[in-house]
């Protein structure tokens, strides 16, 4: 589950608060979680070539913004990259497939950032098996050329709202063709149906829903203290939370009218998406998942460069019992040869969403 401000308002049944005082204006102007957003401004601001690349890598897309990565500097030229199991999603991602894809996004963005300095990376995946580091990465100066897609890193977002209704034409589809299959208009109908059905399953499965509710960060103080998970900020949200009108308990109640309104909001966004993206791999090894993450990142950057917005909708690909029927259906239709559908997303045109909070790089280092 990803809650936008509009969906979170739905949890309250559409209620609003209005205050027209100078005190309110001051309060409203100070609700930005500046500390949680600071890593975006600090990207590239390190002398060590490895730290500089890592400072960009932590801006990569990842499931539920769990930011599962850790890094360890080794010697003068190597980094070990780890996945932190404390950030797992045991209900909706029991085999850590999606989190491993997130690690692939991280590794690819680190590679691209290093290439901006002409530095190549010799990468060895899972050198000690799955219980060890995800990768050893040796930085090699003078061994790479800049990647044109890197120009879009600071503008890339995982979209959270509905789209503006504009269709995605053949030229725009062609931009993304190297990275995934794009289905537009009526060709996307079957995918929209599967994505909608999967969303409704998650929204009626208490454990799956609760996993997202537990990751809500409500208001500036919570977001700054824990800049991961699902951030719910802004003046209105903070006032509603302070008044006891927006709580995790209310969000947890699947029968709450406001919760049902939030469910319908996402259902409508899926049903009206102008295009859908499907990314598959021929098998489902950890290496496949890392490669899928690298491709997903590149797709996001290419979409950003083309003025498009991408919104992941991963529910149909999740591997828990209640989702088994939809999971089988999407694989039968889009990976009939025994492959794996690694990513599913909505695609369209929309205003750029805000930056997503990030942990400072130093907090993700094992030996900084």
N, C-alpha and C positions, 0 to 999 in steps of 0.2 A: 504494500500500500504506500502511495506517495500522496501526502496531503498538501494541496495548494491552499493559499489563503481563502479562496472562494469555497473550496470544499470544506475547510475547517469551519467557515461561517455556517455551512449547511448543517454541521453538527449541532448548532445552536438553534436550528429551526428558522434561520434567517434573521435573528434578532440583531439589533445594532445599538450602539451607544453614541450619543452626540454631546459634546461639551464645547461651548464657545467662550472660553476664558483664556486669558493670557497664560495662566498656569498650565492649561491643557496644551497650548501651543508649544510651550517650552518642553513639556513632557513628550509630545509627539516628535519633536525635533531631535530627541536624544534616544530614540528607540532602536537605532541601527546597532547591531552587535559588532562594533568596530573591531574588537579583539579577535573575534571568530573569523572575520574576513581578511585580517591582516596578511595571512600567508599568500593571498593573491598579489598583494603589493610588494611582497618580499621575494617573489619568484625571480630567480636570476641574480640575486644580490649576495652571492657568496663567492669567495676567492677560490676555494677548492673546486676543481672541475666536477668532482663527484657530487659535492653538496649542491652546486649550482644546478646540475641536471636533476637531482632529487627534488629540489625546491619547485621545479615545474611538474615533475612526475606526480606529486601529491595532489595536483589539481585534476587528476584523471577521473572519469566517471566510474562509479562503483555501486554495488547493490545497497540500497537503503543508506547510502553515504556512510557505510561502516568503516571505510578507510582501513582495511585490514593489514596494511603493509607495515613492515619494520625493516630498517636497513642497518647494516653493520659495516663500518669501514675496516678494510683489511689491507695492511701495508700502505703503499703510496698510490696504488692504481686499481684496487679491487673493491667491490662492494658485494656483500652477501645480502640478498633480499629474502625476507621471511614473510609468511602469512600468519598473523596473530590469531590463534584459535579462540581467544576470548571474545573475538568479534564475529563469531559464527552466527548463522541464522538457522538453528537446528530444526525448526518446524518446516519452513518453506524451502530451505536449501540444505537438506539433510546430508548430501554428499559433497557440499561445498563446491558444486560445479559453478554456480553463479559467482561466488566469491573468487574462485580461481580465474574466471573471465575478467573480473575486476583487477586481479594481479597482472593479467596480460595487458590491460589498458595502461597500468602503471609502468610496466617494463617498456612498452612501446613509446610512451611519452618521455621516459627517461632517455631512451635511445635517441629520439628526435632532438631533445634538448642538448644532449652531448654533441650531436652532429652540428648544431649551430656554432659550436666552437671548433669544428673540424675534428672532433674526437669520435672515434669508432668504439664499439663495445663488442667484445668477444663474450658471448653469453652461453653458459652451460646450465640447462634446466635440470632441476631436481638431482643435483650431483650426489646426494646422500639418500635418495629415495624420498617418498612423500613426507616422512617425518622430519626431514631436514630442511635446509633452505629451499625456497622456490628456485632460486638462481644464484650462481656466481657470475659476476659481471666484471670483466677486466677492461679498463678504459685505456684506449690506445690513441694517443695524439697523432694527428695528421692522417687518420685512416677513414675519414668520412666527409661527405659533402652535405650541406644543409638541405633539409627536406622542405619543399614548398608549402606543405600542409601546416607546418609549424606556425606560419603567419596567423593562423586562426585560433591558436591555443587560448589566448586571453579572452576571446569572445565566445568560446564554446560553452554551451550549457546543456544540461538534460532538461528538456522542456517539461513544464508541470501543469500547464493550462490547456484549454481547448484551442483549436486552430481557427483561423479567420474565414475559412470556407473556400479560399482560392484553390483551384485544382493544381495538381502537380503534373506539369506537361512532360512530353517526351524528352526535351532537352535537359530538364532538371533530373529526370529519371536516369538519363545516360551518365550524368556526373557520378551517381552512386552505384552504377552497374558493376564497377570493379570490386565492390565490397559486399554486395548483397543483392538479393532479388527484390525488386520494387514492384508492387501491385497497386495500381491506381484505379479510382472510380469503381465501376461494377466488378472489375477483376479482383478487387479486394473484399468483396462482400463476404465470402466464406471465411476469410481470416478475421474480419471484424466480428462475425458471429461467434467464432471460437474464442476470440479474446474477450468478448462480452460475457460469454458463458463462464469462462475461467474467472473473470473478475467477480461475478456473482457467487461462485463457489467460495472464493476466498472470503468474501463479505458475509458468508453464512457459516463459515468454519471458525469457531471461536478461537482455537489455538493459533490459527494462522493470522487472524485479525489482531489478536492480542499481541503477537510478536511485533507488529508495527506500532500499536498503541504504546507499548513499553518503550519504544524508541522516540516518542514525541519529546521535543525540547521546546517548552512553552515560554516565550518571552526572552528578552535580551539577556537576563542574568543566567538562565539555564543554557541558552545557546552559547554564550561566552564560556561558561564553565565546562560544557560538553559539546564541542562544535562538530558533532557527528549526528547520525540518525536523521530524523525528520524534523526540520526546524519550522516552528510555527511562531512567527514574530509579528511585529507591527503594533502600532498604538491600540487599535481596536481589540486585537487578540489579548494584549496585556490587560486592558481594562476589563474585558469579559472574564479573564482568568482570575483577576483580583476580586471580582464580584462573585466568584463561585459559579458563574454561568457556563464556563468552559472548563471541564475537568477531564482527566483520564478515565475516571469512572463513567462519565457520560459517553465518552468516545468508545468505551469497551462494550457498551450495551448495544447488541445487534438489533434490538427491538426499539431503541430510542428513535423517535421520529426524525430528529436531527441527523442521526447516523444513517438512517434510510435515505435522507435527502442527499447526504454526501455520496452514498453509493450510486444514486441515480445520476449525480453530476458526472462521475467518471464513466458510468455506463453510456451517457449521452456523448461524452467526448470520444469514446471508442467508436460508437455507432456513426458518428459524423466525420471521422477522420478521412481526409481526402485520399490518403495513400497509406500502405502498410509495407514494412520492411521485414524480410525473412533472411536470416543468416544461418547457414548449415555447415557442418563438417562431415567428412565421410565416416569418421568414427568418433569416439568420445573419450580419448585418452586425456591425461592432464596436459600433455603437449598440445592436443587439439584445442583444449579450453584456453590455454595461454594464447595460441594463435588466433582464436576467435576474439579474444579481448583486444589484441593488436588491431585486428580488422575493424572491430566495433569502434575503437578510438578513431581510426582513420576515416571511417564512414562519418562519424560525428563532425570531424574537422572539415571534410569535404562538403557536408551539408551546410555547415556554418558559412563556408566560403561562397556557397551558392544561394545564401539568404534563406535557407530552409531550417526548420526546427525539428528535432527528433525527440520523441517521448517513448522510452522503453515501457513495454507492457509484458512483463515476464510471467504472469500468473499461469498461463497455459503450459509453460515449460517447467513448472515446479514439480518436484518428485515426492509428493506425499499422497497418502491413499485416496483422499477425497478428490484429487485432481487426476487420478489415473486415466479415467475415460477420455477426458479432453486431451491429456498428454498423448494418449495413443492416437486420437483422431488427427491431431496436427502433424504427428510424425508419419502416419499413413498417407496423408495428403501431400506433405512437403519434403519428406525424407523417405520415400518408399523403398529405397535401396538399402536400408539399414543404417543410414546416417543419423545424425543428431541435429535437431533444430536448436541452435545455441542461443539465438537472440531473436526477439520479436519486438517491433516498434511501430509507433504511429509516426507519420511524416506529413508535414504541411508547412504553411506559412503562418507566422505569428510574431508578435513583438518578443524581443529577447527577455528572458526571465532574469531575475537577480542572481548574483553570485551565491554559491552554496558555501556554508561555513567549512573550514578545514582546521585540523590540528596543526599547530606550528611544527615545522620540520624537526626541530630539536626533540620534540616529544615522541617522534617516531624512530629515533635513532637508538641503537643499543649501546653505542659507545661514543656519542658525540662529545 
